[in-house]
């Protein structure tokens, strides 16, 4: 296993833990709200524009946007994709790492304390993994003949 693959696996592992942990924590904290969706028949259980602005309807929307409507699911999917591509030796663009790091930095600043800052590590690992192959081939392969 090369260094780039190891970095990408760590990055994807962090993303998977953050996304999955977020959904599990929400499930534990808002179990009644989630089961309420099932009681209401799931379809349109979280209306975009509720008829009444009660505390219950606001809590219902908060539960949705903190769970399935949050970036937890895309973060899990990005973690799975990163793991899959790393296993195939495919490079992840550095822009993905920069975007992830910037998003997690802004999220962490806005929501303190939070585990958002751990996502910066994933972004940095993706950036480092892309830089592993930025060296010229002669520097990477001592047996490479330039002539």
Secondary structure as UniProt FT lines:
FT   HELIX           3..29
FT   HELIX           31..39
FT   TURN            40..41
FT   TURN            43..44
FT   HELIX           55..66
FT   TURN            67..69
FT   HELIX           72..87
FT   TURN            88..89
FT   HELIX           94..110
FT   HELIX           116..131
FT   TURN            132..133
FT   HELIX           137..140
FT   TURN            142..143
//
